[in-house]
Amino acid sequence: MTTEHEAPHTTRMLFLGEASLADGFRLIGFETIADPTPEAADQVFRDLSRNREKAFVIVDDRIIRADCPNLRQVRREGGRIVVISVPPLNAPTVLASEVADRLTALFGAGTSGHPGGPT
């Protein structure tokens, strides 16, 4: 419970990714950034970290796989900023996570949704 002198501790909900997905997330109350460049996405994560904000961020596969140093840092730290990824609407599901990568390394491409394995 907050007093009138304290600012409420809110968690921002953001979506960064395909415009076709952004519309749906916007409708359910997310802040959206449609089709961001990797640099723009990385700036979002830098700002969230610098401002010590709490956030729940959904990114598409393109962003999770991009070269975004601040996104990698946020994912390593965990805690205040939770990041998950969603696959594109019109492509096969390819899981992008450390767990999926480890499963692929151990058991082959077909086990975690990576292309090239049995369906």
C-alpha positions in Angstrom: 0.0 0.0 0.0 1.4 3.4 -0.9 1.0 6.7 1.0 0.2 9.9 -0.7 4.0 10.8 -0.6 5.2 7.7 -2.3 4.9 7.0 -6.0 3.3 3.7 -6.8 5.7 1.0 -8.0 4.2 0.1 -11.4 5.4 -2.4 -13.8 5.6 -1.3 -17.4 4.2 -3.7 -20.0 5.9 -3.3 -23.4 5.9 -5.1 -26.7 8.7 -4.6 -29.3 8.2 -6.3 -32.6 6.2 -6.9 -35.7 3.5 -4.3 -36.4 1.0 -7.1 -37.1 1.5 -8.3 -33.5 1.8 -4.8 -32.0 -1.8 -3.9 -32.7 -3.1 -6.8 -30.5 -0.7 -6.0 -27.7 -1.8 -2.4 -27.8 -5.4 -3.4 -27.5 -4.7 -5.2 -24.2 -2.8 -2.3 -22.7 0.8 -2.7 -23.7 3.1 0.1 -24.7 4.2 -0.9 -28.2 7.1 -0.2 -30.5 6.3 -1.6 -33.9 9.1 -2.8 -36.1 12.0 -1.3 -34.0 15.5 -1.5 -35.3 17.9 -3.5 -33.1 19.4 -0.2 -32.0 16.0 1.3 -31.0 15.2 -1.9 -29.1 18.5 -1.8 -27.3 17.9 1.8 -26.3 14.6 0.8 -24.7 16.5 -1.8 -22.5 19.3 0.7 -21.7 16.6 3.2 -20.5 14.8 0.7 -18.5 18.0 -0.3 -16.8 19.3 3.2 -16.2 15.9 4.3 -14.8 15.7 1.2 -12.6 12.2 0.5 -13.9 10.2 -2.7 -13.4 9.0 -4.1 -16.8 7.4 -7.0 -18.4 8.7 -7.0 -22.0 7.5 -9.2 -24.9 9.8 -9.1 -28.0 9.5 -10.9 -31.3 12.1 -13.5 -32.4 13.8 -10.9 -34.7 14.6 -8.7 -31.7 15.6 -11.6 -29.3 18.1 -12.8 -31.9 19.4 -9.3 -32.8 22.7 -8.0 -31.5 21.4 -6.0 -28.5 23.9 -5.8 -25.7 21.5 -4.2 -23.2 18.9 -6.9 -23.9 21.5 -9.6 -23.3 22.5 -7.8 -20.0 18.9 -7.6 -18.8 18.3 -11.3 -19.6 21.5 -12.3 -17.7 20.5 -10.2 -14.6 16.8 -11.1 -14.4 14.7 -9.5 -11.7 13.1 -6.1 -12.4 12.9 -6.6 -16.1 11.3 -9.8 -17.4 11.7 -10.5 -21.1 10.0 -13.2 -23.1 9.8 -13.7 -26.9 7.0 -14.7 -29.2 7.3 -16.3 -32.7 6.1 -14.6 -35.8 2.5 -15.2 -36.9 3.3 -16.7 -40.3 6.4 -18.8 -39.7 7.2 -22.1 -38.0 7.8 -21.8 -34.3 11.5 -21.6 -33.5 12.2 -21.3 -29.8 14.8 -18.7 -28.8 16.1 -19.3 -25.3 19.2 -20.7 -23.6 17.2 -23.8 -22.7 16.1 -24.3 -26.3 19.7 -23.9 -27.5 21.0 -26.4 -24.9 18.3 -28.9 -25.9 19.2 -28.5 -29.5 22.9 -29.1 -28.7 22.1 -32.2 -26.6 19.4 -33.9 -28.7 19.4 -32.3 -32.2 17.3 -29.8 -34.0 13.9 -31.5 -33.8 13.6 -31.3 -30.1 13.1 -27.6 -29.5 11.4 -26.3 -32.5 14.6 -25.4 -34.4 14.5 -25.9 -38.1 15.9 -29.0 -39.7 14.5 -31.6 -37.3 11.5 -33.9 -37.6 8.1 -32.4 -37.0 
